[in-house]
């Protein structure tokens, strides 16, 4: 993911959406990634999940604050590298 830093104001509050299979440990994987890259991530306050209509997939939304371009790129790279993540937005 190429970030055009001039289009962002840092620190930046954003909603991160991640989708994957319901039967995968997606939430645990996302929490681990975000806790690794964010000093102040609180899963109880900043994370929610919602199953798909058929119950096959789950969507996880995280409210995060990123401090710079490198942090955004590192988070998305870790999510893309995770075998449980099907889509990250």
C-alpha positions in Angstrom: 0.0 0.0 0.0 1.5 3.3 -1.1 0.6 6.2 1.2 0.7 9.7 -0.2 1.8 11.4 3.0 0.8 14.9 1.8 -2.8 13.8 1.8 -2.8 12.8 5.4 -2.7 14.8 8.7 -0.8 13.0 11.4 -1.6 11.9 13.9 -4.7 10.5 12.1 -7.8 8.9 13.5 -9.2 6.2 11.2 -11.5 3.2 11.1 -9.8 0.0 10.0 -12.0 -2.8 8.6 -10.8 -6.3 8.4 -12.7 -9.3 7.1 -12.1 -13.0 7.3 -13.8 -16.4 7.8 -15.9 -16.9 10.9 -14.1 -20.1 11.8 -10.6 -18.5 11.8 -9.1 -16.8 14.8 -9.3 -13.5 13.0 -10.1 -11.3 16.0 -7.1 -12.6 18.0 -4.8 -12.1 15.0 -6.0 -8.5 14.4 -5.7 -7.7 18.1 -2.1 -9.0 18.2 -1.2 -7.0 15.1 -2.7 -3.8 16.4 -1.2 -4.2 19.9 2.2 -4.8 18.2 2.0 -1.6 16.2 0.0 0.8 18.4 1.0 1.7 21.9 -2.4 2.7 23.1 -4.7 0.2 21.5 -7.5 -1.0 23.8 -9.4 -3.9 22.3 -12.4 -3.3 24.7 -12.8 0.3 23.7 -11.7 0.3 20.0 -12.8 -3.0 18.5 -16.1 -4.3 17.3 -17.1 -7.3 15.1 -20.1 -8.2 13.0 -20.9 -11.5 11.3 -22.0 -11.6 7.7 -25.7 -12.3 6.8 -25.0 -16.0 6.1 -22.5 -16.3 9.1 -19.6 -17.4 6.9 -17.5 -14.3 7.4 -16.9 -11.8 10.1 -16.1 -8.1 9.8 -13.9 -6.4 12.4 -13.8 -2.7 12.8 -11.0 -1.0 14.8 -10.9 2.7 15.7 -7.2 3.6 15.7 -4.9 6.6 15.7 -1.8 6.4 13.6 1.2 8.7 14.0 2.9 8.5 10.7 3.1 6.9 7.2 5.4 4.2 8.3 3.0 3.0 11.0 0.1 2.9 8.5 2.2 0.9 6.0 3.4 -1.5 8.7 -0.1 -2.2 10.0 -1.5 -2.9 6.5 1.5 -5.1 5.6 1.1 -7.2 8.8 -2.7 -7.5 8.0 -1.9 -8.5 4.4 0.6 -11.1 5.6 -1.8 -12.7 8.1 -3.3 -15.9 6.7 -6.7 -15.2 8.5 -7.3 -11.9 6.8 -9.2 -12.0 3.5 -9.6 -8.2 3.1 -8.4 -5.2 4.9 -9.7 -1.7 4.2 
